[in-house]
Amino acid sequence: MQLEKLLVCNQCDLMHQKPILEAGATAYCSRCANILYRFKPFGLRKSLAYAMTAASLFLISNLFPIVTISTQGLINSATLLKAIHTLIQDDMWIIAILVFITTFLMPALEIGALIYLLLPLRMGRILPGASIAFRLLCVVKYWVMVEVFIMGLLVTITKLTAFASVKPDIALGSFALLMLFITAAVSNFDSRVFWSEMEKLQGNQADSI
């Protein structure tokens, strides 16, 4: 039996023959009823579209102010990178590093890896380092914590309203949408379908030589 036709349950390690599923159907383990596989039609196309949208939102979120604070006639607008710089100036290096990694670096790497893998595939090409980008995608997804940043920011804004006038800016909404689109891009990325498409493309390129 060919290995690509096998599925292994990640809960009880029972091996199954990969079933043929209809669009939207789900395969379950016959031993422990764990979800083995969900067939998502056009999943890679949706993942690429969501990733491209997330890239645009990521730029907006980091280039424009998150909030504008007015107090005693003084007005100050803060972006994410400016907030990180302020933390560094206040000698909060650990918090600054954590914020930078979880809300800037890791989302950028995740979005970049998805686009690097899916855009060339959609154009019928294979770029070098696809396996490295795939491993990177598997690692960074556990470090993307935009939703934690959004929750902390909303709590901070709520507390600041007692002392100053706080006006949410465009980047706050962009961050909220960014969280949704990153989640949608990752959830629609089917690694099995991706490698299957890669193998087909490699086979077609080999036949054309």
C-alpha positions in Angstrom: 0.0 0.0 0.0 1.4 3.5 -0.9 2.2 5.7 2.0 0.4 8.7 0.5 -2.8 6.7 0.8 -2.5 6.1 4.5 -3.6 8.2 7.5 -2.4 7.8 11.0 -4.5 8.9 14.0 -2.5 11.4 16.1 -4.3 10.3 19.2 -4.2 6.5 19.2 -1.7 5.8 16.2 -4.1 3.6 14.4 -3.4 3.4 10.7 -6.2 3.9 8.2 -6.5 3.9 4.4 -7.2 7.4 3.2 -10.9 7.6 2.3 -12.4 9.5 -0.6 -14.4 12.3 0.8 -17.0 14.6 -0.6 -16.6 18.4 -0.2 -16.9 19.4 3.4 -16.9 15.8 4.7 -14.8 14.6 7.7 -13.0 11.3 8.3 -12.9 9.9 11.9 -10.7 7.3 13.5 -12.5 4.0 13.8 -10.9 3.3 17.2 -11.1 6.6 19.2 -13.3 8.8 16.9 -10.6 11.4 16.6 -10.8 13.6 13.5 -8.4 12.3 10.9 -9.0 14.5 8.0 -11.3 17.2 6.6 -11.7 17.7 2.9 -11.7 21.4 2.2 -12.5 22.2 -1.5 -10.3 25.0 -2.9 -8.7 25.2 0.5 -5.3 26.3 -0.8 -6.8 29.0 -3.0 -8.7 30.3 0.0 -5.6 30.2 2.2 -3.7 32.2 -0.4 -6.4 34.8 -0.7 -6.7 35.1 3.1 -2.9 35.3 3.4 -2.6 38.1 0.8 -5.4 40.0 2.7 -3.6 39.4 6.0 -0.4 40.9 4.5 -2.2 44.1 3.6 -3.7 44.3 7.0 -0.4 43.6 8.6 1.1 46.7 6.8 -1.8 48.9 7.8 -1.6 47.7 11.4 2.0 48.6 11.8 2.2 51.8 9.7 -0.8 53.6 11.2 -1.6 54.5 14.9 -3.4 52.1 17.1 -4.9 54.7 19.4 -4.7 58.5 19.9 -4.5 59.7 23.5 -5.5 63.2 24.5 -4.9 64.6 28.0 -4.5 68.2 29.3 -4.1 69.5 25.7 -1.4 67.0 24.7 -2.2 64.6 21.9 -0.1 61.4 21.3 -0.6 58.7 18.7 1.0 55.3 19.2 1.9 52.6 16.7 2.9 49.1 17.6 6.6 49.7 16.9 6.5 53.0 18.8 5.0 51.1 21.8 7.8 48.6 21.6 10.4 51.4 21.5 8.8 53.0 24.5 9.0 49.7 26.4 12.7 49.6 25.6 13.2 53.2 26.8 11.5 52.3 30.1 14.0 49.3 30.5 11.2 46.7 30.0 13.4 44.7 27.6 11.7 41.3 28.2 8.2 42.6 27.6 9.4 44.5 24.5 11.0 41.4 23.1 7.9 39.3 23.7 5.6 41.9 22.2 7.9 42.2 19.1 8.1 38.4 18.6 4.5 37.5 19.2 2.7 40.5 17.5 5.2 41.5 14.8 7.9 39.0 13.9 6.0 35.7 14.1 2.8 37.0 12.2 5.1 38.4 9.5 6.9 35.1 9.2 3.7 33.1 9.1 2.1 35.3 6.4 5.3 35.4 4.4 5.7 31.6 4.6 2.1 31.0 3.4 2.5 33.4 0.5 5.9 31.9 -0.4 4.5 28.4 -0.5 1.1 29.1 -2.2 1.6 31.9 -4.7 4.3 30.1 -6.8 2.2 26.9 -6.6 -0.8 28.8 -7.9 1.4 30.1 -10.8 2.6 26.6 -11.5 6.1 27.1 -10.1 8.2 25.7 -7.3 10.6 28.0 -5.5 13.7 26.7 -3.7 13.4 26.2 0.0 9.8 25.2 0.0 10.4 22.5 2.6 12.2 25.1 4.9 9.3 27.5 4.5 6.9 24.7 5.4 8.8 23.8 8.6 8.9 27.5 9.5 5.2 27.7 9.1 4.7 24.7 11.4 6.9 26.3 14.1 5.8 30.0 14.1 2.0 29.3 14.2 2.4 28.5 18.0 4.0 31.9 18.6 1.5 34.1 16.8 -0.5 35.8 19.6 -2.2 38.8 17.9 -5.5 37.9 19.8 -3.7 38.2 23.1 -2.3 41.6 22.1 -5.8 42.7 21.1 -7.4 41.6 24.4 -4.6 43.3 26.4 -5.0 46.5 24.3 -8.7 46.6 24.8 -8.3 46.2 28.6 -5.7 49.0 28.6 -7.9 51.3 26.5 -10.8 50.7 28.9 -8.7 51.7 31.9 -7.2 54.7 30.2 -10.6 56.2 29.5 -10.8 57.1 33.2 -7.8 59.4 32.9 -7.7 60.6 29.3 -9.6 60.8 26.1 -8.7 57.7 24.1 -9.7 57.4 20.4 -9.2 54.1 18.6 -7.5 54.5 15.3 -7.4 52.5 12.0 -4.7 50.1 13.2 -6.8 48.8 16.0 -9.5 47.6 13.6 -6.8 46.3 11.3 -5.3 44.2 14.1 -8.7 42.7 14.8 -9.2 41.8 11.2 -5.6 40.6 10.9 -6.3 38.1 13.7 -9.3 36.7 11.8 -7.6 36.5 8.4 -4.5 34.8 9.8 -6.7 32.2 11.5 -8.7 31.7 8.3 -5.5 31.3 6.2 -3.9 28.7 8.4 -7.2 26.7 8.9 -7.7 26.5 5.1 -4.1 25.4 4.5 -4.2 21.6 3.9 -0.7 20.2 4.1 -1.7 16.9 2.4 -3.2 18.7 -0.6 -0.3 21.1 -0.7 2.3 18.3 -1.0 0.2 16.4 -3.4 0.0 19.4 -5.7 3.8 19.9 -5.3 4.4 16.3 -6.4 2.1 16.7 -9.4 3.9 19.9 -10.4 7.3 18.2 -10.0 6.2 15.3 -12.1 4.9 17.6 -14.9 8.2 19.5 -14.9 10.2 16.2 -15.0 8.1 15.0 -17.9 8.7 18.2 -19.8 12.4 17.9 -19.6 
